[in-house]
Amino acid sequence: MEGVKSVDSAFPDETHAIRASAAPLSRESRIGQACIEALIDRRSVPPRHLQAPGPDARELNRIVAAGLAAPCHGRLPQFSVIAIPPENRGHLGDVFVAGLRESEPDPAAERIERLREKAMHAPTLLLLVCHVFPALPEIPREEQIASAGAALGAIVTAADLLGYGAMAVSGQHIRSKAIREAFRLARHDFPLAFIAIGTPSRRRNACAARRAPAEVLTTWRPDMTGSF
Ligand SMILES: Cc1cc2nc3c(=O)[nH]c(=O)nc-3n(C[C@H](O)[C@H](O)[C@H](O)COP(=O)(O)O)c2cc1C
């Protein structure tokens, strides 16, 4: 597991035993507990605070593999991940500006400048494209999009588990014609989000409060009143 900063390296024997035997994790398993805590502790890091190094090719492969393990009804090829390497970020900036001009033909110079800067943020930038298959009544569109969303969550979390910072950002113009054309999106494709990954340049902010489990976990009863 060289170079991998995951819970694997913290619990090598346990991880190996679990993978070798395919046995389920016991409820007391240290690795299971560590994984849960890592999931709960995950925080996004804004792209402007992500610097080199980003994940290497092997790590990126594992991150995408985590996305591919997301629940997916029918195991459809629900998404693609397009990496935008540093040498193409200038061109991505041009695409962002073209997207802005679709709604604002004459934007202020500083807005253009800011968009071009955004295209340069984070050493690793991915575009997650969702492929919707409209002719599948048994797997409706919302389930298909949910699968791509689950993949997005797994990708961001896997990057976090490897010790990187990551954040999903759609930005203002992701649904522009300019983006669709630049990434050669087919009719039923849509870009879900960019995913920025890199080494956090500063400590993570104290997190914005998340809802407590008790706020979202309720029990259904046939005679209940109100809504969830
Ligand atoms: C599809 C998608 C698109 C998003 N786009 C943006 C965005 O454009 N700008 C932004 O500030 N946050 C965006 N977010 C939210 C952040 O990625 C992040 O989840 C949020 O700031 C909460 O922070 P946390 O992940 O640390 O809980 C997006 C999330 C998703 C799932």
The ligand as a Tripos MOL2 file, in Angstrom:
@<TRIPOS>MOLECULE
LIG
   31    33     1     0     0
SMALL
NO_CHARGES

@<TRIPOS>ATOM
      1 C1        -23.4130   18.5860   -7.4720 C.3       1 LIG1
      2 C2        -22.8740   19.5710   -6.4660 C.ar      1 LIG1
      3 C3        -22.4940   20.8270   -6.8870 C.ar      1 LIG1
      4 C4        -22.0010   21.7700   -5.9720 C.ar      1 LIG1
      5 N1        -21.6210   23.0060   -6.4090 N.ar      1 LIG1
      6 C5        -21.1630   23.9180   -5.5270 C.ar      1 LIG1
      7 C6        -20.7540   25.2170   -5.9680 C.ar      1 LIG1
      8 O1        -20.8020   25.5480   -7.1470 O.2       1 LIG1
      9 N2        -20.3110   26.0850   -5.0390 N.ar      1 LIG1
     10 C7        -20.2490   25.7680   -3.6960 C.ar      1 LIG1
     11 O2        -19.8540   26.6050   -2.8930 O.2       1 LIG1
     12 N3        -20.6060   24.5310   -3.2630 N.ar      1 LIG1
     13 C8        -21.0630   23.6140   -4.1370 C.ar      1 LIG1
     14 N4        -21.4320   22.3590   -3.7090 N.ar      1 LIG1
     15 C9        -21.3760   22.0540   -2.2610 C.3       1 LIG1
     16 C10       -19.9570   21.7260   -1.7820 C.3       1 LIG1
     17 O3        -19.3610   20.7350   -2.6140 O.3       1 LIG1
     18 C11       -19.9640   21.2020   -0.3310 C.3       1 LIG1
     19 O4        -20.5690   19.9430   -0.2570 O.3       1 LIG1
     20 C12       -20.6750   22.1480    0.6250 C.3       1 LIG1
     21 O5        -19.9730   23.3790    0.6540 O.3       1 LIG1
     22 C13       -20.7800   21.5870    2.0510 C.3       1 LIG1
     23 O6        -19.5040   21.3940    2.5840 O.3       1 LIG1
     24 P1        -19.0690   19.9770    3.1910 P.3       1 LIG1
     25 O7        -18.9390   19.0450    2.0110 O.co2     1 LIG1
     26 O8        -17.7690   20.2580    3.8830 O.co2     1 LIG1
     27 O9        -20.1360   19.5430    4.1470 O.co2     1 LIG1
     28 C14       -21.8860   21.4150   -4.5960 C.ar      1 LIG1
     29 C15       -22.2550   20.1210   -4.1900 C.ar      1 LIG1
     30 C16       -22.7450   19.2160   -5.1000 C.ar      1 LIG1
     31 C17       -23.1450   17.8290   -4.6140 C.3       1 LIG1
@<TRIPOS>BOND
     1     1     2 1
     2     2     3 ar
     3     2    30 ar
     4     3     4 ar
     5     4     5 ar
     6     4    28 ar
     7     5     6 ar
     8     6     7 ar
     9     6    13 1
    10     7     8 2
    11     7     9 ar
    12     9    10 ar
    13    10    11 2
    14    10    12 ar
    15    12    13 ar
    16    13    14 ar
    17    14    15 1
    18    14    28 ar
    19    15    16 1
    20    16    17 1
    21    16    18 1
    22    18    19 1
    23    18    20 1
    24    20    21 1
    25    20    22 1
    26    22    23 1
    27    23    24 1
    28    24    25 2
    29    24    26 1
    30    24    27 1
    31    28    29 ar
    32    29    30 ar
    33    30    31 1
@<TRIPOS>SUBSTRUCTURE
     1 LIG1         1 GROUP 0 **** ****
